[in-house]
């Protein structure tokens, strides 16, 4: 009788079944991979077949050379008749250079008339007091005194701690790159909103731009535009624009249909519909995009110091290169301070309150008291600055330098905790890093391609499987297998650690309001910091090597794991939890049987983001001496080898794309299973 | 005397799916349910014909998915019908160029939306003035007109509020002010009160009737609420699965439902709320003593207290004040308790 019952229920629907088809598949795939990885070297020796562990040199794709040749041809030979490609790049440079120089003059150098030695200063740069006043005024306008205090404090810090001039160089890059990024992103976003065809053409380009590591497109830009602030600005705009494009498209698409219909019914022309209805309605979300552009710009401006951006990023880079701990931390802190100020300020603008219209009968300065005060301060300090240098520039003798403090602090830590740090490092290295590294490094490339294709196919269908297989084959055929495996090893260890730390934190934050307020601030701060900054303390404490890289990556990639876990727990329908309580579940049972299964899609999306951030950070950790694909790109950058940079960059992008698609497919199927979609 | 037809919609189809136009011609313009299902085509509106007359309140009633919203969007050409003909004030709405359509919408149509569709970045005053802003009317003139409309809908004093600072009912008043500011002839209301609480809904219905008694617009009103339809409509079209089941006055619907579906709706409607004195009176006015006169357009429900309280029957009079019949307490109570002989 019981048999009859069992046959009615298909094995696949029994969750407790030990050997379901999918378990057999995954365990089998892992076992084969493990066996091949462990014995691949022995196999090569036994069969004397070197191709097992090394992709044969003779069959490697000569892509590197082709790309380099193509770029050289562009730069040297391409001509459109009246003008050459060179002229085009020069024209773009000039277009960007003019406003950049103007802003720089305004903030740092002063407006000059004439050339070189004969130049006459016609207007002094804005004094430090004026700039702080403008920032405070903006903060008051956007929100309140608390924010004004924060922003004012941040900028005063820059003056007092002697980072003013570098900070202003960085700020002038930001002031040029952000409007360009926002305008370009909005324009492309509108085009994608208007034409589906354009959107479907744009999407893969954006995918690639967001996954190709930043260093990789520094290389061609360096070749095309030369070393200097303009090249850095172009790279920055390219880097910061994709999220704005996406957010603009989505923001326009999420304007309620009825609002658009209302626009049609009052007789809007297409242009009126866009500028009077769609864009204003989408404004709050567009401002989120602007905030993103600002943060990415700041992030990139610093990375771009490698191709001549100057400013705070250059200070950090230089300090890292000469292992000047104090200087690095000082400049790094200045970046953090500036990032926090700009982030909070732009966020305040995105949720800014409704304002009453001032009474037009009042006098101008009564109508706009803040604007008038700020303007007065700017004029007064500019005039007074001509006679009193301390007003023009923050007096040097009052600057405080913390460099020596940081140096001795680091020394103290190293003296007192060296053994402890070393012990942890060694333990982790032996227990986790080394076995994982060996596992990935041993996988023969041929099986690697098959395994990736099988796994991706199992999760997302044959199309995804084929795509993943082809991309993996590209990596192998480019002769980058070993580097790619190192990248995957570093990435998987980092993601594992970040998830182990982040998911419990997120669950905790999702369940307790008090924990959330603390963890929220921590995560917000972590996310505000430009990626570069993470390297500084890590190098100071752990020196160069894989371990340092992993620590930096974990710190950088932690935020989404926490965020998505907290969000997943918090967005569970309260009724379900009540149903659990009424059925007599303990707190633990509610967590494990109700909350976690329901939060699974959210956790997977968090995992996806964590992986993406980890991959993007990994490339930057090339600076601390990893030997992965990032290093390959970094070397290409220092040699200005476009082909090498782009091929290695593509390899990183492919890894990111494969993992993105696979994890997204997993998340989708788990959402479908729960009926959430 | 029939009033002139303002909006004439004949055999309108709206199909969603692959090549709906070609599909329709393939089935000679009249595909069956089976044809639609076989081709995976959704018939949102199927062969709908309505004539909307000047000054009437025409209600399109149907449950969700019945196609009523799609039909009203075809009538305003927010949605392009797959087939059919729509004439607005005699000219062909579907063949109008973009420019002509913009002109018609600016000058002759107004629309109120279920979820208000106010622009979040504009104040009440700016929202109400928005249609004129789009037309390029100068600020002073448009704000003056908007102020008048705001006064009519009873929101004076809140001109500088933003939509999110208002309750649902107040927001819809802004929506109404906006739809009327350009003084349209044809007024579409797409489930205007469905998103509101029942009490507010009732209040807004009264407000709507009050406005209409002042403005005499031609109205196309969409609702899923049969009681609302009966309360407001001069005529009702009942829709189901994209088709119009019946178009009739509320009384006819209740008394002579054309299909079982319509009957299902009308079954629970108290007759007294629908029946007009005009249709339950005894025709002819014999010499006798009468308690007074009552308008034939009153419902029994509205008149019952007077009739029941009086010692004598009432005269029933038409719009011109001519007596056309009589009604006594017994006839009225028959209707109230559902004992209808008619």
Interface residues (C-beta under 8 A of the other chain):
Chain A: X256 X258 X259 X261 X262 X264 X265 X266 X267 X268 X269 X272 X276 X277 X280 X281 X283 X354 X356 X357
Chain B: X73 X76 X78 X102 X103 X105 X106 X107 X109 X110 X111 X113 X114 X115 X116 X117 X118 X119 X120 X121 X122 X130 X131 X133 X134 X135 X160 X162 X165 X178 X179 X182 X188
